Amino acid sequence: VLMARTQQIQPGDLGLSPAAGPTASMEDMTFDEVEKHMIRKALARFEGNAIQAAKALGLSRSAFYRRLEKHGL
């Protein structure tokens, strides 16, 4: 028997810790957190190639580098 506190089963109901950081739902993240997460994913996808990551995100090279600096990446 599963005894959940709400109609929807939460991670805590199963003895799991809630998701945090980049695996958290984007709805629970601020715009800056989402932006940083997307930049990190793009850089990982293109193995650190900033030009390709910028293109994939629809940013100019200079705009991409400004965001890297903004987020300390």
C-alpha positions as CSV (number, residue, x, y, z in Angstrom):
1,V,0.0,0.0,0.0
2,L,1.4,3.4,-1.0
3,M,0.4,6.3,1.2
4,A,1.0,9.5,-0.6
5,R,0.2,12.9,0.9
6,T,-1.3,14.2,-2.3
7,Q,-3.1,12.9,-5.4
8,Q,0.2,12.8,-7.3
9,I,3.1,10.6,-6.1
10,Q,6.2,12.6,-5.2
11,P,9.8,11.4,-4.9
12,G,9.6,11.5,-1.1
13,D,6.6,9.1,-1.2
14,L,8.9,6.5,-2.7
15,G,11.8,7.2,-0.3
16,L,13.7,9.2,-3.0
17,S,15.2,12.6,-2.6
18,P,13.7,15.4,-4.7
19,A,15.5,16.4,-7.9
20,A,17.8,19.3,-7.7
21,G,20.1,21.4,-10.0
22,P,20.1,20.8,-13.7
23,T,17.8,17.8,-13.4
24,A,15.1,19.9,-11.8
25,S,12.0,20.7,-13.8
26,M,12.6,23.8,-15.9
27,E,9.3,25.2,-14.6
28,D,10.9,25.4,-11.2
29,M,14.1,27.2,-12.5
30,T,14.7,30.9,-13.0
31,F,15.4,32.2,-16.5
32,D,19.1,32.6,-15.6
33,E,19.2,29.0,-14.3
34,V,17.6,27.7,-17.5
35,E,19.9,29.8,-19.7
36,K,23.0,28.5,-17.8
37,H,21.8,24.9,-18.1
38,M,21.2,25.2,-21.8
39,I,24.6,26.8,-22.4
40,R,26.3,23.9,-20.4
41,K,24.3,21.3,-22.4
42,A,25.3,22.9,-25.7
43,L,28.9,23.1,-24.8
44,A,28.9,19.4,-23.7
45,R,27.1,18.4,-26.9
46,F,29.7,20.1,-29.1
47,E,32.6,19.1,-26.9
48,G,33.5,22.6,-25.8
49,N,33.2,24.2,-29.3
50,A,31.8,27.6,-28.4
51,I,31.1,28.5,-32.1
52,Q,29.0,25.4,-32.7
53,A,27.2,25.8,-29.3
54,A,26.4,29.4,-30.1
55,K,24.9,28.5,-33.5
56,A,22.9,25.7,-31.9
57,L,21.4,28.2,-29.4
58,G,20.7,30.8,-32.1
59,L,23.2,33.2,-30.7
60,S,26.0,35.3,-32.2
61,R,29.5,34.5,-31.1
62,S,29.8,37.7,-29.1
63,A,26.3,37.2,-27.5
64,F,27.3,33.7,-26.5
65,Y,30.6,34.9,-24.9
66,R,28.8,37.6,-23.0
67,R,26.5,34.9,-21.5
68,L,29.4,32.7,-20.7
69,E,30.9,35.6,-18.7
70,K,27.6,36.4,-17.1
71,H,27.2,32.9,-15.8
72,G,30.9,32.4,-14.9
73,L,31.4,29.6,-17.4
